[in-house]
Amino acid sequence: MNYYVNYFFLLIKNIVFIVQFFLIISLSIVSSITGKVIKIYDGDTFRIDTKKMEEYKIRISDIDCPEKNQSYGIEAKNFLTKKF
């Protein structure tokens, strides 16, 4: 009897792990937004306007870019401006 209880809990534990894994994967899927850049705030933040007349403020993640009032902040903004 104890064998079946342990097997049951192991099965439940594995099922919970698989569900959590697929939930994390599904949450990490990124949707795309297309639009026209209407304002650049600094080297990693800008605003776009979509065809549906929606505005989004976008911040590029995982980079450490200086703000406008910091050293090289204006240069970082100009660099992003040239990329668009």
KOLVOFI-139113 format. One record per atom (N, C-alpha, C): residue number from 1; residue in one letter; atom name; x, y, z. Coordinates in steps of 0.001 Angstrom, whole numbers, plus 500000, padded with zeros to 6 digits. Layout:
! residues N
<seq->NUM type->A atom->CA u->X v->Y w->Z>
...
***
This chain:
! residues 84
<seq->1 type->M atom->N u->500820 v->498803 w->500000>
<seq->1 type->M atom->CA u->500000 v->500000 w->500000>
<seq->1 type->M atom->C u->500870 v->501269 w->500000>
<seq->2 type->N atom->N u->501925 v->501255 w->500797>
<seq->2 type->N atom->CA u->502809 v->502408 w->500897>
<seq->2 type->N atom->C u->503486 v->502696 w->499555>
<seq->3 type->Y atom->N u->503774 v->501646 w->498803>
<seq->3 type->Y atom->CA u->504382 v->501801 w->497484>
<seq->3 type->Y atom->C u->503470 v->502600 w->496558>
<seq->4 type->Y atom->N u->502191 v->502300 w->496572>
<seq->4 type->Y atom->CA u->501237 v->502976 w->495701>
<seq->4 type->Y atom->C u->501042 v->504436 w->496100>
<seq->5 type->V atom->N u->501089 v->504728 w->497378>
<seq->5 type->V atom->CA u->500963 v->506113 w->497859>
<seq->5 type->V atom->C u->502167 v->506921 w->497395>
<seq->6 type->N atom->N u->503364 v->506362 w->497547>
<seq->6 type->N atom->CA u->504569 v->507057 w->497096>
<seq->6 type->N atom->C u->504552 v->507265 w->495584>
<seq->7 type->Y atom->N u->504121 v->506258 w->494855>
<seq->7 type->Y atom->CA u->504035 v->506364 w->493401>
<seq->7 type->Y atom->C u->503031 v->507443 w->492999>
<seq->8 type->F atom->N u->501915 v->507513 w->493694>
<seq->8 type->F atom->CA u->500887 v->508511 w->493404>
<seq->8 type->F atom->C u->501430 v->509924 w->493624>
<seq->9 type->F atom->N u->502096 v->510143 w->494760>
<seq->9 type->F atom->CA u->502636 v->511472 w->495037>
<seq->9 type->F atom->C u->503751 v->511851 w->494061>
<seq->10 type->L atom->N u->504544 v->510895 w->493647>
<seq->10 type->L atom->CA u->505567 v->511160 w->492652>
<seq->10 type->L atom->C u->504934 v->511536 w->491313>
<seq->11 type->L atom->N u->503872 v->510851 w->490953>
<seq->11 type->L atom->CA u->503154 v->511166 w->489713>
<seq->11 type->L atom->C u->502556 v->512568 w->489767>
<seq->12 type->I atom->N u->501925 v->512913 w->490876>
<seq->12 type->I atom->CA u->501340 v->514254 w->491043>
<seq->12 type->I atom->C u->502435 v->515316 w->490990>
<seq->13 type->K atom->N u->503556 v->515060 w->491637>
<seq->13 type->K atom->CA u->504669 v->516017 w->491628>
<seq->13 type->K atom->C u->505174 v->516259 w->490210>
<seq->14 type->N atom->N u->505298 v->515205 w->489418>
<seq->14 type->N atom->CA u->505747 v->515354 w->488035>
<seq->14 type->N atom->C u->504732 v->516091 w->487175>
<seq->15 type->I atom->N u->503465 v->515831 w->487390>
<seq->15 type->I atom->CA u->502422 v->516528 w->486629>
<seq->15 type->I atom->C u->502439 v->518014 w->486955>
<seq->16 type->V atom->N u->502578 v->518360 w->488229>
<seq->16 type->V atom->CA u->502638 v->519771 w->488625>
<seq->16 type->V atom->C u->503855 v->520443 w->488002>
<seq->17 type->F atom->N u->504983 v->519770 w->487981>
<seq->17 type->F atom->CA u->506184 v->520334 w->487367>
<seq->17 type->F atom->C u->505964 v->520599 w->485879>
<seq->18 type->I atom->N u->505368 v->519649 w->485175>
<seq->18 type->I atom->CA u->505132 v->519813 w->483734>
<seq->18 type->I atom->C u->504181 v->520965 w->483468>
<seq->19 type->V atom->N u->503132 v->521096 w->484263>
<seq->19 type->V atom->CA u->502182 v->522198 w->484092>
<seq->19 type->V atom->C u->502879 v->523533 w->484343>
<seq->20 type->Q atom->N u->503681 v->523607 w->485395>
<seq->20 type->Q atom->CA u->504411 v->524848 w->485680>
<seq->20 type->Q atom->C u->505381 v->525183 w->484560>
<seq->21 type->F atom->N u->506056 v->524187 w->484033>
<seq->21 type->F atom->CA u->507002 v->524403 w->482949>
<seq->21 type->F atom->C u->506306 v->525015 w->481734>
<seq->22 type->F atom->N u->505192 v->524419 w->481308>
<seq->22 type->F atom->CA u->504497 v->524943 w->480140>
<seq->22 type->F atom->C u->503844 v->526292 w->480409>
<seq->23 type->L atom->N u->503452 v->526558 w->481633>
<seq->23 type->L atom->CA u->502911 v->527868 w->481974>
<seq->23 type->L atom->C u->503991 v->528934 w->481846>
<seq->24 type->I atom->N u->505178 v->528648 w->482335>
<seq->24 type->I atom->CA u->506286 v->529605 w->482228>
<seq->24 type->I atom->C u->506652 v->529833 w->480767>
<seq->25 type->I atom->N u->506690 v->528774 w->479977>
<seq->25 type->I atom->CA u->507008 v->528908 w->478562>
<seq->25 type->I atom->C u->505961 v->529748 w->477853>
<seq->26 type->S atom->N u->504697 v->529518 w->478150>
<seq->26 type->S atom->CA u->503640 v->530269 w->477467>
<seq->26 type->S atom->C u->503648 v->531735 w->477864>
<seq->27 type->L atom->N u->504040 v->532053 w->479090>
<seq->27 type->L atom->CA u->504104 v->533446 w->479518>
<seq->27 type->L atom->C u->505297 v->534176 w->478928>
<seq->28 type->S atom->N u->506312 v->533449 w->478517>
<seq->28 type->S atom->CA u->507507 v->534099 w->477993>
<seq->28 type->S atom->C u->507439 v->534348 w->476493>
<seq->29 type->I atom->N u->506391 v->533907 w->475838>
<seq->29 type->I atom->CA u->506243 v->534159 w->474410>
<seq->29 type->I atom->C u->505907 v->535641 w->474225>
<seq->30 type->V atom->N u->506655 v->536292 w->473384>
<seq->30 type->V atom->CA u->506517 v->537728 w->473193>
<seq->30 type->V atom->C u->505653 v->537995 w->471968>
<seq->31 type->S atom->N u->504705 v->538885 w->472128>
<seq->31 type->S atom->CA u->503923 v->539296 w->470969>
<seq->31 type->S atom->C u->504615 v->540490 w->470317>
<seq->32 type->S atom->N u->504388 v->540662 w->469037>
<seq->32 type->S atom->CA u->505048 v->541753 w->468338>
<seq->32 type->S atom->C u->504083 v->542913 w->468150>
<seq->33 type->I atom->N u->504628 v->544091 w->468182>
<seq->33 type->I atom->CA u->503872 v->545323 w->467968>
<seq->33 type->I atom->C u->504610 v->546094 w->466886>
<seq->34 type->T atom->N u->503889 v->546532 w->465873>
<seq->34 type->T atom->CA u->504509 v->547354 w->464842>
<seq->34 type->T atom->C u->503900 v->548746 w->464879>
<seq->35 type->G atom->N u->504705 v->549709 w->464583>
<seq->35 type->G atom->CA u->504216 v->551078 w->464584>
<seq->35 type->G atom->C u->505328 v->552037 w->464218>
<seq->36 type->K atom->N u->505011 v->553297 w->464323>
<seq->36 type->K atom->CA u->505950 v->554368 w->463991>
<seq->36 type->K atom->C u->506493 v->554970 w->465288>
<seq->37 type->V atom->N u->507804 v->555130 w->465342>
<seq->37 type->V atom->CA u->508422 v->555755 w->466514>
<seq->37 type->V atom->C u->508070 v->557233 w->466500>
<seq->38 type->I atom->N u->507456 v->557697 w->467596>
<seq->38 type->I atom->CA u->507048 v->559104 w->467654>
<seq->38 type->I atom->C u->507867 v->559913 w->468652>
<seq->39 type->K atom->N u->508547 v->559250 w->469583>
<seq->39 type->K atom->CA u->509377 v->559971 w->470553>
<seq->39 type->K atom->C u->510445 v->559042 w->471085>
<seq->40 type->I atom->N u->511644 v->559559 w->471246>
<seq->40 type->I atom->CA u->512739 v->558820 w->471863>
<seq->40 type->I atom->C u->513105 v->559555 w->473141>
<seq->41 type->Y atom->N u->512997 v->558846 w->474263>
<seq->41 type->Y atom->CA u->513255 v->559463 w->475562>
<seq->41 type->Y atom->C u->514745 v->559458 w->475900>
<seq->42 type->D atom->N u->515367 v->558297 w->475760>
<seq->42 type->D atom->CA u->516803 v->558175 w->476021>
<seq->42 type->D atom->C u->517319 v->556985 w->475229>
<seq->43 type->G atom->N u->518439 v->556420 w->475614>
<seq->43 type->G atom->CA u->519054 v->555374 w->474818>
<seq->43 type->G atom->C u->518365 v->554029 w->474848>
<seq->44 type->D atom->N u->517393 v->553841 w->475736>
<seq->44 type->D atom->CA u->516712 v->552554 w->475788>
<seq->44 type->D atom->C u->515190 v->552659 w->475928>
<seq->45 type->T atom->N u->514629 v->553847 w->475767>
<seq->45 type->T atom->CA u->513191 v->554040 w->475923>
<seq->45 type->T atom->C u->512645 v->554910 w->474803>
<seq->46 type->F atom->N u->511557 v->554448 w->474197>
<seq->46 type->F atom->CA u->510924 v->555215 w->473118>
<seq->46 type->F atom->C u->509430 v->554949 w->473115>
<seq->47 type->R atom->N u->508696 v->555746 w->472350>
<seq->47 type->R atom->CA u->507245 v->555615 w->472245>
<seq->47 type->R atom->C u->506882 v->555371 w->470788>
<seq->48 type->I atom->N u->505931 v->554427 w->470570>
<seq->48 type->I atom->CA u->505478 v->554158 w->469207>
<seq->48 type->I atom->C u->503972 v->554394 w->469116>
<seq->49 type->D atom->N u->503530 v->554657 w->467897>
<seq->49 type->D atom->CA u->502119 v->554830 w->467571>
<seq->49 type->D atom->C u->501759 v->553741 w->466555>
<seq->50 type->T atom->N u->500747 v->552929 w->466856>
<seq->50 type->T atom->CA u->500361 v->551835 w->465972>
<seq->50 type->T atom->C u->499303 v->552292 w->464976>
<seq->51 type->K atom->N u->498999 v->551421 w->464015>
<seq->51 type->K atom->CA u->497955 v->551724 w->463035>
<seq->51 type->K atom->C u->496583 v->551819 w->463683>
<seq->52 type->K atom->N u->496404 v->551180 w->464837>
<seq->52 type->K atom->CA u->495128 v->551229 w->465550>
<seq->52 type->K atom->C u->495026 v->552454 w->466454>
<seq->53 type->M atom->N u->495941 v->553397 w->466276>
<seq->53 type->M atom->CA u->495976 v->554635 w->467046>
<seq->53 type->M atom->C u->496208 v->554381 w->468537>
<seq->54 type->E atom->N u->496996 v->553356 w->468836>
<seq->54 type->E atom->CA u->497392 v->553063 w->470211>
<seq->54 type->E atom->C u->498839 v->553481 w->470386>
<seq->55 type->E atom->N u->499156 v->553996 w->471555>
<seq->55 type->E atom->CA u->500531 v->554389 w->471848>
<seq->55 type->E atom->C u->501102 v->553453 w->472903>
<seq->56 type->Y atom->N u->502364 v->553070 w->472707>
<seq->56 type->Y atom->CA u->503061 v->552214 w->473656>
<seq->56 type->Y atom->C u->504409 v->552825 w->473982>
<seq->57 type->K atom->N u->504720 v->552838 w->475256>
<seq->57 type->K atom->CA u->506054 v->553249 w->475679>
<seq->57 type->K atom->C u->506873 v->551970 w->475831>
<seq->58 type->I atom->N u->507957 v->551871 w->475088>
<seq->58 type->I atom->CA u->508781 v->550670 w->475022>
<seq->58 type->I atom->C u->510113 v->550939 w->475705>
<seq->59 type->R atom->N u->510513 v->550019 w->476574>
<seq->59 type->R atom->CA u->511841 v->550091 w->477176>
<seq->59 type->R atom->C u->512583 v->548818 w->476807>
<seq->60 type->I atom->N u->513748 v->548973 w->476199>
<seq->60 type->I atom->CA u->514559 v->547831 w->475802>
<seq->60 type->I atom->C u->515142 v->547208 w->477059>
<seq->61 type->S atom->N u->514889 v->545918 w->477237>
<seq->61 type->S atom->CA u->515328 v->545258 w->478472>
<seq->61 type->S atom->C u->516754 v->544732 w->478356>
<seq->62 type->D atom->N u->517318 v->544456 w->479494>
<seq->62 type->D atom->CA u->518625 v->543807 w->479628>
<seq->62 type->D atom->C u->519799 v->544615 w->479086>
<seq->63 type->I atom->N u->519647 v->545925 w->479018>
<seq->63 type->I atom->CA u->520804 v->546771 w->478723>
<seq->63 type->I atom->C u->520871 v->547853 w->479794>
<seq->64 type->D atom->N u->522052 v->548299 w->480101>
<seq->64 type->D atom->CA u->522240 v->549370 w->481078>
<seq->64 type->D atom->C u->522648 v->550612 w->480314>
<seq->65 type->C atom->N u->521656 v->551422 w->479996>
<seq->65 type->C atom->CA u->521898 v->552610 w->479186>
<seq->65 type->C atom->C u->521766 v->553849 w->480071>
<seq->66 type->P atom->N u->522633 v->554828 w->479902>
<seq->66 type->P atom->CA u->522536 v->556026 w->480739>
<seq->66 type->P atom->C u->521283 v->556841 w->480424>
<seq->67 type->E atom->N u->520733 v->557468 w->481456>
<seq->67 type->E atom->CA u->519615 v->558389 w->481277>
<seq->67 type->E atom->C u->520148 v->559686 w->480669>
<seq->68 type->K atom->N u->519220 v->560518 w->480187>
<seq->68 type->K atom->CA u->519650 v->561746 w->479504>
<seq->68 type->K atom->C u->520488 v->562655 w->480399>
<seq->69 type->N atom->N u->520191 v->562683 w->481698>
<seq->69 type->N atom->CA u->520905 v->563597 w->482597>
<seq->69 type->N atom->C u->522207 v->562997 w->483131>
<seq->70 type->Q atom->N u->522558 v->561776 w->482717>
<seq->70 type->Q atom->CA u->523808 v->561150 w->483135>
<seq->70 type->Q atom->C u->524884 v->561335 w->482062>
<seq->71 type->S atom->N u->526112 v->560995 w->482423>
<seq->71 type->S atom->CA u->527202 v->561061 w->481450>
<seq->71 type->S atom->C u->526887 v->560159 w->480264>
<seq->72 type->Y atom->N u->527123 v->560673 w->479077>
<seq->72 type->Y atom->CA u->526878 v->559973 w->477804>
<seq->72 type->Y atom->C u->525392 v->559700 w->477547>
<seq->73 type->G atom->N u->524519 v->560335 w->478278>
<seq->73 type->G atom->CA u->523079 v->560146 w->478063>
<seq->73 type->G atom->C u->522610 v->560688 w->476730>
<seq->74 type->I atom->N u->523099 v->561853 w->476350>
<seq->74 type->I atom->CA u->522721 v->562446 w->475065>
<seq->74 type->I atom->C u->523268 v->561607 w->473919>
<seq->75 type->E atom->N u->524492 v->561113 w->474083>
<seq->75 type->E atom->CA u->525075 v->560260 w->473048>
<seq->75 type->E atom->C u->524270 v->558968 w->472876>
<seq->76 type->A atom->N u->523794 v->558406 w->473985>
<seq->76 type->A atom->CA u->522996 v->557183 w->473913>
<seq->76 type->A atom->C u->521672 v->557442 w->473206>
<seq->77 type->K atom->N u->521048 v->558590 w->473483>
<seq->77 type->K atom->CA u->519794 v->558947 w->472805>
<seq->77 type->K atom->C u->520040 v->559146 w->471314>
<seq->78 type->N atom->N u->521120 v->559833 w->470961>
<seq->78 type->N atom->CA u->521436 v->560053 w->469543>
<seq->78 type->N atom->C u->521720 v->558738 w->468823>
<seq->79 type->F atom->N u->522362 v->557800 w->469504>
<seq->79 type->F atom->CA u->522632 v->556493 w->468910>
<seq->79 type->F atom->C u->521328 v->555767 w->468586>
<seq->80 type->L atom->N u->520379 v->555767 w->469543>
<seq->80 type->L atom->CA u->519091 v->555114 w->469298>
<seq->80 type->L atom->C u->518324 v->555840 w->468184>
<seq->81 type->T atom->N u->518433 v->557158 w->468140>
<seq->81 type->T atom->CA u->517757 v->557929 w->467086>
<seq->81 type->T atom->C u->518276 v->557521 w->465711>
<seq->82 type->K atom->N u->519564 v->557323 w->465583>
<seq->82 type->K atom->CA u->520145 v->556910 w->464294>
<seq->82 type->K atom->C u->519684 v->555515 w->463895>
<seq->83 type->K atom->N u->519414 v->554638 w->464860>
<seq->83 type->K atom->CA u->518976 v->553277 w->464560>
<seq->83 type->K atom->C u->517563 v->553251 w->463993>
<seq->84 type->F atom->N u->516747 v->554224 w->464366>
<seq->84 type->F atom->CA u->515393 v->554309 w->463834>
<seq->84 type->F atom->C u->515356 v->555167 w->462592>
***
